[in-house]
Amino acid sequence: MYELKTLLPQFDIKLPTCMYELRNVSLSAGSAPCPQAREIQCNGAAKSERNNSKSATCALDLDILGQQIQHLLKNEDTAAILQRQEKVLKQLEELKAQLGLMRENLGVKVCEKSVQQTTASNNGGLKEIPLHDVVVNGHPNFIPYALLALKNAWRDLFTIDVKTFTHSTMADIGPAAREFEANLAKIAVNEALPKIKVTLIWKNCEHTEMISSPTMYVPIYGEVNIIRYLGRVGPPEYRYENSPLCNEIDAVLDICYQLLRCSTHKSQVAMVRLLDKRLNDQQYFGGNQMSVADIGVYSSLIRMPAIKDKDLTPALLAWRKRAKLITQI
């Protein structure tokens, strides 16, 4: 075969002393060298005939290779390797058994949580695990009176624990917001009832917004939409998705959303007339019982000081008296 030139010079390599030195299990003291490296005998000779040449052929000494394999099988290190392998396999079996036991225990806990969630949802409370505490950002000029109205209306059904803070963007929240905070503090928190914690932050923001996810900033804009969210997670008496008046309640809340964004007094009165038509001859906007639609209308009218009693119809005036007894605002 061709002899290749050494590209790199010979260096004295110093082996590190910080590692264990392992014996070569394929070779031992006094044994013959590897037959593939040193015991290859060439039994063919180069023959040339005219311009053609044939390469030399080498045969492997099978007898020497067989001796090496037998010596390797009889080596003591091979027995030690087999012993360690059996030990590792035994440890793997023990680990497999432990993982199986952990999986069984985890499955039992998941089933227990499912039962607890079903029971909590039947109870209509906020003990459901997916529900998180919420944060509401609001401007003092647009006070979310719906939080106070719901807290009073749900006094015996549900607890809304509201904590207020002032952002650095607000120098002073004003007397109306301070009165609102005082009225919230007057309502005691009943720990025996299902509860949701609401953090109200006064800040210089354009819209009232609620953040319901603790891991990502996904706001819910508008007080009306906040009412919808709380109505879905609040007591069963105020959950209206399965109510025959579901579309009617949503329509009333949409009118409230438009009312809060009216720029002229004329447009505000027009929205009030639409509310009067929705009320019709009912005691409340959700029928004969208080609903989240009444909370939305009552809070919106408080936030619109330009709307006077003369702008309200007799039916709306009578409704407002009934709603005031429940919301206590």
N, C-alpha and C positions, 0 to 999 in steps of 0.2 A: 504494500500500500504506500501511498505518498506520505512523506514525512513533512509535517507542517512546522514552520518556523515559529518559535516562541515570541509572541507579541509583547508580553510583559516580562520584565526581569524577575528573577527569583528574589523573594523577600522572606525574611524570617518572621513568621507569624507567631505572635505570642497569644496563646489562648487565655481567656479570662479565668481568674481563680474564684469568681463569685458564684459559679454554677457547678452543679454536680457533674462529675465525670462518669459517663455511661460506657459500659463495655459493649463492644461490637458482638452482637449475638450470632452473626453469620460466620465469624472467624474466632478462633481461640488459639491459645499458645500451642505451638508445635504442629499446627494444622497446615495443610498445604494451601498455597495461595489460590485465589479464585481461578477456576479453570478457564473462565471466559477471557481473562486478562493474560494468563501466562502459559496455559496448557493447550494453546491452539497450535496444532501441527498442520503444516501445509503439505499436503500429499500430491499436489498438482504442480506441474512445471509449466513455465511459459513456453508456449509453442507459437512459432511464427510460420506462416505459410504464405508465400508471396507477399502481398501488402496487408494481409489480415493478421490480427493477433488475438489471442484468447487470454483472459484474466486468470490469475491463479485462484484456486479453490482451497478453502481451509475447512477441515473437519474438526468437529468438537469431540473431545475425548469424553465419551459418555460414562466411562468407568470412573474417572476422577470426579465428575459431577455427581454421580450416585454416591460416592464416598462422602462428599461434602454434605449432601442432603441427609444421609444417615447420621453423620456427626452432629449436624444441626438439630436433628430430632432428639438425639441423646443428650444434648447439652442441658445443663442444670438451669440455665437462664430461661429456656423455653418452658420448663415446668413452673417457674416463678411467674412468667407472663400469663400462663393459663390460670394460675391461682388468682392473680389480680383481676383477670377478666371475669372469673366467676364471682368475685367479690363485687365488682362494678355492676354486673347483671343483677345480683341480689339487691343492691342499693336502688337500682332502677325500678325493680318490682315494688320495693317499699314506697318509693316516691309515687309510682303510679297508683298504689292503694290510697295514699294520702290525698292525692288530687281527686280521686273518685269520691272520697269522703267529703272533701270540701265542696265538690260540685253538688252532692246530695244536700248538704246543709244550706248552700246558697239557693237551691231550688225551693227548699222549704220556706226560707225567708222571703223570697220573691212572692210565693203564694200568700204568705201572711200579709205582705204589704198590699197585695191586690185586694184582699178581703177588707183591710182597713180603709183603702181608698173608696171601695164601693160603699162601705158603711158611712164614711164621711160624706160622700156625695148624696146619699139618701138623707142624711141629716141636714143637708143644705148649708153646711158650714164651710169655713175656709181651712179645715184640717186637711184638705187635699194636698198631697205632697208637691205637685207641680206649681202650686200657687206661691208667689214670692211677694215680699213687701214691695210697695210701690213708692215712687218719688213723684211729686207734683211740683212743677215750677210755675209760679204765677206772679203777675204784676199786682201791686196794691191797688191800682186803678181798676182792675178786673178781678175782684175777689170771688173765688169759687164758693159761693154760698151753698152750692149743692152738697158739699161735704158736711156742713152744719145741718142742713135739712135732712140728709140721710142719717146722720148720727142721731138726731132726735126721733126721726120716724122709725128707726130700727132699734130704739132703746131697749126693747124687750125681746128682740129677735136676733140681733147681730151687733157687734161692736166694731166701730171704726176708731182706732187709736191714732189720732193725728198729733204729730209733733211739728212745730213750726221753727224755722230758722231764717235768718236774714243774710242774703248774699252780699258780698263786698261791693257789688254794683249799686246797691241801694243805700243811700245815706239815711233816709227816714221813710218808714212805711206808712205813716199818716195815722190819724185817729180812727178811721173806719177799719183799717186792718188790725189795729190794736184791739178794738172792740170785738172784732171777729175772733181774734185769738182768745180773748177772755171768755167769750161765749163757748168756744170749744172746750176750754179748760173746765168749765162748770159741769160738763157731763162726765160722770164717773165712768171708768172703764170696768166693765163686768168681765172678769176673767173666766167665768163659768160659761160664757157664750162664745160661739165661734168668732174669731177676730182677724182683722187685717190691719197691718201697721202702714200708715201713710205718713210720709215725710213731706211737709209743705215748705218749700223754699221760696221766699220772696226775692225776686231778682228782676232785673230790667230785661224782660222778654216781651216779644210782640204778642204771642199767643200763650194761653194756658196749655201746658203740655204735661203728660204723664209718662213716666218710664216704668214699664212693668218687667223688663228683663234685666237681671243683675249682671249679665255677662256682655251684653251688647246694647248700644244706644239705639233703641227703636221706640221713638216717642209716639204717643197718641195725642193728637192735637184737638183742642176744643173741649170745653166743659161738657158739652152734650155727649161727646164720645166717651169721656171719662165716666159719665153717668151710665152709659150703656155697658161699659166694662164692669163697673161695680154692681150693676143690676144682674149681670150674668154670674157673678161669683158670690153674691149676697144671699140673703134668705130666700127660700123657695117661693114665698109669697110675692116676691118682687121679680121673679124670673119670668119673662113674658114670651120666650121663644115658642112655647107650646100653647100659648093663649090664642083664642080665636081673634083677639084684637091685636095680634102681633104687628101687622102692617099698619094699623091705625096708630099704635104707640110710636112706631118708627117715624110715621108721617108727622106727628106732633113734635117729636124731637128735632126733625129736620126743619120745621118752621121756627123752632127756638134758635137753631143754628143761624138761620137767615135773619132773624130778628136782632140778634146780637151784632150783626154786621151791617145793619141799615144805617145809612149816613144822614138821612133826613127824617124829620118827624112825620112827614106824610107817609113815607114807606114803613115806618114803625107802626103807625096806626093801621095800615093795610095788613100787616102781619097779625096784629091783634084781632082784626076782623076774621082772618082765617082761623085763628085759635077759637074764636067764639063759635064758628060753624062746626068745628071739630068737637067742641064740648056738647053742642046740641042740648038735649034735655037730660043729660047724665049728671050725676053728682061729681064725678071725676072724669078725667080724660081716659082713664082705663076702665071705665064702667062704673060700678057702684063701690069700688074699692080704690084706695090710693095706689098709684103705680109710679114707676120711674118717670113717666111722661109728666105727671103732676109736679115731680121734683124739678124737672127741667124747666117747665113753664114758670113755676114760682121763683126759682133762682134767676131766671132771665128777666122777669119783671122787676125784681129788686135791683138788678144791675142796670136798668134803664130808667133813671130818675126823670127823664123827660116825659115818660108816660104817666099821666095823672089819672085820677079816678074818673074824670069826665071822659077819658078816652076808652074806658072799659064799659062793657055792656052790663046790664043788671045780672045776667047769668054769670059773667066772669067775676063780678064783685061778690056774689054769693059763694062762688067756688073758692075765691081767695080767702074768705072767712073760714071756710071749712079746712082748707089746706093750712092755714095759719095755726089752727089748733093742734095739728099733727107736727108740723115742722118747727113750731115755736120760734119763729123769726119775725 
